[in-house]
Amino acid sequence: MDRSRIRLLAASIAALVVLAGVATHFLLPPYLSGRVEERLEEHGGRADVELRAVPALRLLAGHGDRIEIEGSGLEYEFDDPDRDAFERLDKFDDVRIDLVDVTAGPFDTQRFELERSGEDTLYRVDIDASAKPQALAEAAGERFAGSLGELIGEIAGGAIPFSAVDVPIRVQGELTSDNGEVRMVSGTGAVAGIPAGPLAELVTNAVLSRL
């Protein structure tokens, strides 16, 4: 093969690589965003998801520049309490989630807002939800092992009267996540003896379990 053909072949390969990179950049984020929307909407409701990353291939490893989710009327089971939503969200630089009227496992969530921007390590959270005491105890007991889980089970399972009545859950403030380990930095919220940080983690894992 002469040099001119080698140069032509090299140029063709380079052009294909560039074309594939451009196609990936524009096609992969909306495709993966659509897949997340389908999972969230599987049992009804509406979800709009936007994933961004440069290069876009980072999204395949769960990393990205931004994840943005808006939705309403979503409904799904919380069947995997060990999944850690914060561990996945920590891999994005910017996070903005705004959901209303979501039923996720034991939680009826009227409003769920979670946001983190740029280099800021703090999540701003605003949760307005409710749950039956026994269902809350079971979900918390599965999620938090050891003494905390036992305490939650005892308090929510036996110490709250009128177990058929929904318990209001209100969490508002700032929290930090270190590899999925959640700690409340400022704000308020405690239900059935569950401190605000673990409570926010529990609801977030339920609401975002379909990501």
Helices and strands as residue ranges (DSSP letters): H 3-40, E 46-52, G 56-61, E 64-72, E 75-76, H 85-89, E 92-104, E 107-116, E 122-131, H 133-143, H 146-154, I 155-159, E 167-178, E 181-188, H 196-207
